[in-house]
């Protein structure tokens, strides 16, 4: 049910751990432009401006967190992790944790095409929500809420190096060391058509350097490239 009643507002505030002083910020953040266009008499604002602000605030929070991490990451490392953490699929995951979809105010057309489950709609709404919290409070409060929401995702990205383009890095290393490009082979496919698991191997100069599995060929190749890079860097 869209965020309109005091009960619904309280639900989402409880999920966030934050009570809005100005409830209009929250309502605007969860108002899609389709609702505004179909019901302009009921709402003056929709969430695109808040999304613009929230995108910048969220990016700063993530960048600061990575910069202050004890790992002392390079600029390139921080850039890769930040890009991964603020991409649509990750924001959609965070929005789903908050069940934002059920609180959105959508137009009938957007509603009929599954707007409450759309990645783009939900990820944009999350950014708008961050912008709304920032306007209603301050940076420190917003940072605390964002880091709570990303409390599992950020450590996971740091430890697993999610978002790294291992294939590109392996290509650079291979060309630098051997003057050759890596060769990838899909050596196994298992599972039902919609739940396949792929196994890939990567060779340099006809020598096996790494193998990996994934739910797609690309994911399996990336895993194989990661293993190959680790082997190259140790040698």
N, C-alpha and C positions, 0 to 999 in steps of 0.2 A: 504494500500500500504506500502511495507517495507520501512524502513528508509534509503533512498538513496539520495533523492533530498534535496536541501537546504530548500524547502518549508516544507517537512515532518519533517526535523530536527527542524525547527522553531516552528512547531506545538507542538511537544513534549516538547521542551524547555519552551514554553509558559505555558503548562499544569503544568510543574514542578516549574516554576518560577525561572529557573536557565539556564544560557547560558554557554555551555561548551567552555572552552578555547581550549581544544584538542578534536575535534569532533570524533576522532578515538575511544576514550573511550566509547562514546555513541553508535557508530556503533558496537563495539565489544560486548557491553552489550546486544544488541538486535539481535545478531547473534547466532542462534541455531547451535549445532554441526552437525545437518543434512545438513544444508546449506554448512558448511565448508567441509564436506565429499563429497558432490556432486559438489562443486565449489571451490576446494582448490586453484585454480589458481586466484580466485577473492578475497580470504580472507585468511590471515595467522592465525588469532585468532578467537575463538568463546567464548561464555560467561561463561564457567564452572569455570575458575579461578577467574573471577570477582564475580561470584556467591558465591564462597568460602569466599572471602574477605567480600563481602556485608553481608553475613549471620552473621559474627562476629561483624561487625560495627553496623548493625541493632540491634543485641542482646544487645550490650553495650548501645546504645541509649535508648532502652526500659528499660533496667535494671536501668540505671541512673535516668530516669524519674520517675520510681516507687520508687526508693530509696529516691529521693528528695521530693516526694509527702508529703503533710502535714499530710496524714493519718498515717505516721510512721508504715508502714506495717511490719509484721514479715517476716523472711526469707522464710518461707513456703508459705505465701500469695504472696510475690513477685514472687516466683518461679512458682506458679500456673498461675498467670496473665501473666507473661512473656511467658511461654510455650504456652498459648492460643493466645497471640498477634502475635507470630511469626510462628504459625502453617500454613500449606498450604492453608486452606480455607480462612483464614483472609488475607494472602498475595495475594491470588487470587482476593479477594474483592478489595484490594488496587490497584492491577494492572489493574483491570477492570475500576476503577475510572479514571485511566490515559489512558484508551483505548490502552494499550500496544500491544494487539494482532495485531492490524492493522499495526504496525510498525516493527514487527519481520521479520527477514530474515530466512526463513525456506527452507529446502530441499523439493523437489516435493513430496516425500513419506510422510513426516510429514505434509505437506500442505493438501494432499489428505485425511488424517485421522483426520482432524479438529484440527490441532496443534494450531491454533490461539485462540481456545477456551478451550484448555486443562488446567486444574488447575495446573498440575505439570510444564508445560512449562511456563505459565504466572507467577507463584509464583517464579520460578527460575530466570526468567528475571527481576523481581522486585528486587530480592536480588543482581543480577548483576548490575542493575542500581544504587543501593545504593553504591556498591563498586566502580563503575565508577565515581560517584559524589565525593566520598571520595578522590580518586586518583587525580581528576582534581581540587579539592579545598582544604578543610581541615575539621576537625571534626566538628567545630562549624557550618559551612555552611551546611554540611550533616545533622547534628542534626536538624537544623532549617527546612530543607525541609521534613525530615521524620516526624517531629512533626506536620507540616502543613498537611501532607497527612493523618496522624493518628489523626487529631484534634477532630474528633467525636468518633472514635473507642476507644481510650484510656479512656476518661471519662466514656464511656458506660460500658466498662469492669470493671472499678473501682466501679461504682455505682451499677451495676447489679450483680457484682461478677461472670461474665461469666468465664467459664473455671474451676470453682471450681467443684470438685467431691463431691457433696453433699451426694450422696449415700454412698460413702466410709466413709465420716465423720459421717453420721448418724449411720452407722453400728458400728463404734468404740464407739460412745456415748451410743448406745443402749446396747452393750455388757458390757460396763463399769458400766452403771447404773442399768441394769436389768438382765444382763447375758443372753440376748435373741437377736436374729437377727430380724430386721424389716421384715414385710411381705407386699408385694406389690400386689395390685389388680387393674386390668384394669376394671373400672366400666361402661365406656361408650365409644362408637365409633360413630362418626358423620361425615357426608360429603361423597362426591364421592370417589371412590376407590383411585384415585391419589391425593386427597386433604383431606384426613381424619384428624380428630382431635380426640385425645385420652384424656380421663380423668382417672387419676390414684389416688388411695388412698393408704396410708401407715399406717399399724397397728403395734403397739408394745404391746405385751401381750394382744392381741385381742382388744386393744383400738385404736380408730382412732386418729392419731396425725397430719396428713396433707393430703392435696389433691392438685392436680395440673393438668394442661392441656398442651398438646404439639402436634407437628405435627408427632411425632413418640411415640411409647410406652416408649422408653428410655427417651425421652425429658419430657414426662408427669411424669414419675417416679422421674426424677431428680428434677422437680418442686415440687412434693409432698415431697420429702426428704428435700428440702430447707425450706419449711413451717414447717415441723416436727422439724427440727433442731432449728429454731427460737423459736418454742414453748418450746422445751426442755431447751434451754439456758435461757429462761425467768423464768422458774419454779424453 
